[in-house]
Amino acid sequence: MEGFVLDFEKPIIELEKKIKEMQDYAATEGIGLDEEIARLQEKAQKLQQEIYSKLTRWQRVQLARHPQRPYTLDYVERIVSDWVELHGDRAFGDDPAIVAGLGKIDGEKIILVGHQKGRDTKQKLYRNFGMAHPEGYRKALRVMKLAAKFKRPIISLVDTPGAYPGIGAEERGQAEAIARNLYEMARLPVPILIIIIGEGASGGALGIGVGDRVLMMENTWYSVISPEGCAAILYKDASKSEIAAEALKLTATDLVEQGVVDEVIQEPVGGAHRDYDQAAQLLKEAILRHLAELKKVNPDILVQERIKKYANMGFYDNHPVYGKEKRSI
């Protein structure tokens, strides 16, 4: 998918192409075009800021799915040292849709788990498009229990269109595996940092998504259902996904306002796929900052606050029947 361009990115890409052509021409012919090039670069920068500051929810969903967006192992490569990947759930097998292992971030010993998608057709099939089987969630839990044993904080990078719904996955206990992870992650006595780096769909995301802090990168989405699934159910037409995305309020900004997510991690202008290194640096800074805060909290208090955090989700005020009294939805 090299050279993949979204519709709203086309004006920017075309302008950048003109700048490159002008730079090449100037270098080949030995002509001084610095002033013209600088003017076009300034125009391109302003155009980028204008377009990306006004993205719709559906456009952010498209950016979260961009085939060149960095995945878990791209971030591991850039911010984690001494990385040792662990495989298998010690019950059935290994699941390449979830990676898990040990490493260090600026000397801080951590355990990292995350969904992993593929780039080309072979890798996409191998990683099952980032849709984990039960053994993937059980592998993640096995490794997270090692974190509790050795008192290492856990970093979980979420990027999945959902847990795999195949017959084999259901036969091996997909629902139980996710439910078990929710239960166990709520009680692990170490700091847990959840970061949505792409798509965060339903139970597939929650299976490794219970933590003390939940962060979202700027151009990601997190919801109980995908826009297409919502449109198919509500409107009987999956093509109305853009309308569904607006109704779901699934972007990082929306979820911070709703109290579901704690912070938005800014991305390079144009999205993380345009600058892996800068995106990784911004992610790293957020991780280290939050870990420094969480490590100061007593483990017992950490668990109590984590459980309280999720117990408080799903409440609302000013119900037309119940008035201002808080009641669970």
Steps between C-alpha positions, in 0.01 A plus 500: 500500500796728438381841385149452644327839525169588661268739313552791739880454483516543121540883488793475742668212315465678166658817640785301658557330165532839331751610763707184444494550123611860540782399736620232258485741206692768691768249599532358145509834318689690769227762522425690822134440580531523878250783535232325293558169678480665843171666400352167390622328818333766711181455298516122549547540876201734527289265288594207724406687816171615345395153381606303808350747746154447347487122455163330544463196723484275194820648361676423829372143475657484153831631637492241780471232227765648271704206364825687562417591861760373752405181682611362836831355378584827322479676835688220676782538249528873576442534874567161662850366561602145602172373352430129556175375348321213676277253316215261574225474760630166642163344420429500125752698298636838399298783347697744282212752517625590849865557586627494857840531658750666732714805441613839621396855417780740595620246754151447646428125504157431355273227366336588168204336328324618187302413190702461183371538143680412178609713204484271197256217430724231647554695823133596527401133486775403745391769747131431424445872430567578868198294614609285793394144579445383861861379519611856425316638801622210715858564387462867589366410846782251558757768427315762707504263798878489459492879532318465832748236617805711418332835582532649153249753362290391203464691173212387278475628141153448356438484124234254387179494293370248756560156646490223239140369472578168328357163602837373627547806717154457649561130560819581690322751724540847349246663733645329809855600408404869468290491818786336689739773386260773617476336841872433542623835362277683746689333787864501385704693764721688252447817294313432174503754218260448207561687174277485192743532208254424218163328517338413833200284423276342758607202715796441273650823635381451858667158515829678562343836586443524877747732669569791733528751217349477152658720234415541133717623219345793318374320187355184650156370592363297791144369512270213588447442126648609169322772298417241231352259755299777662369619162402145402298460821344845535457601136499155335769644274874464570575775248363753750809450716588871485168589664552225758849625583359844582232347722741268684733784608796265486798733460762576765359847569146363538608233746705736715188719528296192599753399766580166337854601398752697705713673238554557128855446370567742217628363169726658238305733270337280238486191719741247650550332161684808372773493766557175694790638702320809625185299576709252701671781690165658594374159612814435704475835679139428601587149621789615719301789646204285601716215631690744720169608656354149536813352660453733796163343586479213747406175314191442715376854435584456131269198474222668698513810281509291181188307598330824603594659166316235299210470745430871448475467122150479355335756727327818397327803649177684422299202382147611402351242737758479780593869512851578625541176694778287350386165372677239294411464135 
